[in-house]
Amino acid sequence: MAVLSAKGAGVVYRSARGPVEALSPVTLDVGQGEIVIALGASGCGKSTLLNMFAGFVAPTSGQIVVDDRPVTGPGPDRAVVFQDDALMPWLSALENVAFGLRLRGMGKAERLERARALLDEVGLGAFGGHRISEMSGGMRQRVGLARALAVKPDFLLMDEPLGALDELNRERMQVLLLQVWQATGKGIFLITHSIEEALFLATELVLLSPRPGRIVRRYHPGFARRFLAGEPIRSVRSDPDFLAMREELTLAILASEEEAEAHGQ
Amino acid sequence: MDSEPRGSHAGSSALMLGSLLALWWAVTASGLISPLFLPGPGQILGRVVDLARHGFVGASLWQHAAASLARVGLAMLFAVITAIPAGMAMGLFPRVNAALDPLIEFYRPVPPLAYLPLIVIWFGIGEVTKVILIYMAIFAPLAIATASGVRRVDPDRIRAARSLGASRDQIAWLVVFPSALPDILTGLRIALGVGWSTLVAAELVAATRGLGFMVQSASQMLVTDVVVAGILVIAFIALALELLLRRIERRFAGWTAGR
């Protein structure tokens, strides 16, 4: 089982007004079979953390490793799902899902067949021939998820994938994501600014605080596993433990923002 | 992009064209303007038929048109295989852009007629000169449109491809090129317009065939109806090419409609 780790990995940007610390050195493991969620307001460095895991941004201190191999760039072992789908609008939904397979030279018939099975899995079996511009935001995110799954990654890196969806679609996608996670055992790293989403999905939840971005608290909620064990979603999300943790997180975020503002003065 | 239904203003267009045609017919049929300056619509129509049958200055209308189309087509072909890769490189690599951009921006605003004599001195008065002149007029707008299309590609789209394992070449040809294709095709449409209008200038130089040459010789012989007929043929071919390219645009860049 592979583990994707940040080992004291931090990023300092050089700007006209001197160095800016986007993310203080962070140590964090994302194991296969785990859902690690970074929660925080904008500017807390959670996107920087995801970009380092993906290999889009190189840490200026520490390193990112998969087991003992340092990550030096993006790769299909760590597929990314983006907030604004980042699909190829000139291709059909099916061809989008097959895109990563085409890159590695898989034949057309084989890759389209695999893409069709994946579209089925995310509930879009009937929409393979549709253009991306004809699809809703929720459907596009499903295509994006299927495209990432197609290259059989060990890890899924999700950059606020549900941020643009309405409440109901959001919950549907959360359920789908948990089902995919249960079926495939991927290691998932997801960033969000929704407290409820983080609590419901995470096996490990890290709370980040801005200026400079850093991890201030770590939690290990078990609600996802309870849901997958058969407990109804409404019961899980209205559980007194769930509500209490939600309040605790809200207070922790407010406190960290006040502290950051006091620093900034 | 077009929110209004097509043809909703066709009435206005038809009214304007119809009025102009009526005015043209009125001033020529009444003898208000001499046919030497402006022949009537009927005479022009007859002339077009005559040109198609018997030709003018040693070549048929089709041969003149074919000669012109071949020059523009050849120039266009060279431009497509050089300006699009050049524009791609300019959009992808700031260094290439820094090298090429000043050069293109320097010659682009110069009217082709101004540097035509230089090209004649270098390449003589044959076909090569005409094709080069049109090619240069086409190259700049096409390269610039390609480069700006490449720069506008959503960076997340490139990141997505990289994370799926795309190589540099695959990113360039499977992500960046199709993303920029709508801008490239618009550039191609503009470039074709520029190329076609440069054609007449190119054919002023010792040509023995071509629509520009035909109009030019007719004007020297004061055969005004051939001048007008030639202008109309040039306009109609330009219109046909424009419509053809719009079709190609809809076929290959139709996906932008929903964005």
Chai-1 contact restraints between the chains, C-beta under 6 A:
chainA,res_idxA,chainB,res_idxB,connection_type,confidence,min_distance_angstrom,max_distance_angstrom,comment,restraint_id
A,A54,B,S163,contact,1.0,0.0,6.0,A-B,restraint_1
A,F56,B,R159,contact,1.0,0.0,6.0,A-B,restraint_2
A,P74,B,R162,contact,1.0,0.0,6.0,A-B,restraint_3
A,P74,B,S163,contact,1.0,0.0,6.0,A-B,restraint_4
A,P76,B,L164,contact,1.0,0.0,6.0,A-B,restraint_5
A,P76,B,G165,contact,1.0,0.0,6.0,A-B,restraint_6
A,A79,B,S163,contact,1.0,0.0,6.0,A-B,restraint_7
A,V80,B,S163,contact,1.0,0.0,6.0,A-B,restraint_8
A,F82,B,D156,contact,1.0,0.0,6.0,A-B,restraint_9
A,A86,B,D156,contact,1.0,0.0,6.0,A-B,restraint_10
A,A86,B,R157,contact,1.0,0.0,6.0,A-B,restraint_11
A,A86,B,A160,contact,1.0,0.0,6.0,A-B,restraint_12
A,P89,B,W255,contact,1.0,0.0,6.0,A-B,restraint_13
A,W90,B,P178,contact,1.0,0.0,6.0,A-B,restraint_14
A,W90,B,W255,contact,1.0,0.0,6.0,A-B,restraint_15
A,G100,B,L164,contact,1.0,0.0,6.0,A-B,restraint_16
A,L103,B,L164,contact,1.0,0.0,6.0,A-B,restraint_17
A,L103,B,G165,contact,1.0,0.0,6.0,A-B,restraint_18
A,L103,B,A166,contact,1.0,0.0,6.0,A-B,restraint_19
A,L103,B,Q170,contact,1.0,0.0,6.0,A-B,restraint_20
A,S133,B,G258,contact,1.0,0.0,6.0,A-B,restraint_21
A,V151,B,L164,contact,1.0,0.0,6.0,A-B,restraint_22
